[in-house]
């Protein structure tokens, strides 16, 4: 019986503030009630729906953190590789200039 109630119950409901007779609050379970700027509505989500989404969102967060760590590691490794290549070029250029100067002095 409880499963049937949960299945039939709306996943979201809204409390429309001051929309009833005499300014009373009214519950609404229609999808996204019209919330014009001058109307106030508070959305409520069933606890089982929230719990199910929390699990899915946690899995997504873990996946994104793993991907971010991999990208960070790859970016760091690429930066180190480029730094070493720049250092080697500068070293080669420096020693090349020294060799050229030594050759010029020899003449």
C-alpha positions in Angstrom: 0.0 0.0 0.0 2.8 2.4 0.9 4.5 1.9 -2.5 1.3 2.8 -4.3 0.9 5.9 -2.2 4.5 6.9 -3.0 4.0 6.1 -6.7 0.8 8.2 -6.9 2.1 11.1 -4.7 3.5 14.1 -6.6 7.2 14.4 -6.6 7.0 18.2 -6.1 4.5 20.5 -4.5 4.4 24.2 -4.1 3.1 26.4 -1.3 1.6 29.5 -2.9 1.9 32.3 -0.3 -1.2 34.4 0.1 -3.1 33.0 -2.9 -6.1 31.6 -1.1 -9.2 33.2 0.2 -8.4 36.0 2.6 -4.6 35.7 1.9 -4.3 32.1 3.1 -1.6 29.9 1.7 -2.5 27.3 -0.9 -0.9 24.0 -1.8 -0.5 23.3 -5.5 0.8 20.1 -7.2 0.6 21.2 -10.8 3.9 21.5 -12.6 5.6 24.8 -12.0 2.8 27.1 -11.0 2.8 30.6 -12.6 5.2 32.5 -10.4 4.9 36.1 -11.6 7.3 38.5 -9.9 4.6 39.6 -7.5 3.7 36.0 -6.5 5.6 33.9 -4.0 5.8 30.2 -4.2 7.9 27.8 -2.1 8.8 24.5 -3.8 8.9 21.3 -1.7 10.4 18.0 -3.0 9.6 14.6 -1.5 12.4 13.2 0.7 12.7 10.0 -1.3 13.2 12.0 -4.5 15.9 14.1 -2.8 17.6 11.1 -1.4 17.7 9.4 -4.9 19.1 12.5 -6.5 21.7 12.9 -3.7 23.1 9.5 -4.6 23.2 10.3 -8.3 24.7 13.7 -7.7 27.4 12.2 -5.3 28.3 9.7 -8.1 28.6 12.6 -10.6 30.8 14.6 -8.1 33.1 11.7 -7.7 33.4 11.3 -11.5 34.0 15.0 -12.0 36.7 15.1 -9.2 38.4 12.1 -10.8 38.4 13.8 -14.2 39.6 17.1 -12.7 42.5 15.3 -10.9 43.5 13.5 -14.2 43.4 16.8 -16.1 45.4 18.6 -13.5 48.0 15.9 -13.4 48.2 15.8 -17.2 48.5 19.7 -17.3 51.2 19.7 -14.7 53.2 17.0 -16.5 52.8 18.9 -19.8 54.0 22.1 -18.1 57.0 20.3 -16.7 57.8 18.8 -20.1 57.5 22.3 -21.7 59.7 23.8 -19.0 62.4 21.2 -19.5 62.3 21.8 -23.3 62.6 25.6 -22.9 65.5 25.1 -20.4 67.3 22.7 -22.8 66.8 25.2 -25.7 68.2 28.1 -23.6 71.1 25.9 -22.5 71.9 24.8 -26.1 71.7 28.5 -27.2 74.0 29.6 -24.4 76.6 27.0 -25.1 76.3 27.6 -28.8 77.0 31.2 -28.3 80.0 30.3 -26.2 81.3 28.0 -28.8 80.9 30.7 -31.5 82.7 33.2 -29.4 85.5 30.8 -28.8 85.8 30.1 -32.5 85.8 33.8 -33.2 88.6 34.4 -30.6 90.7 31.6 -32.2 91.0 33.4 -35.5 
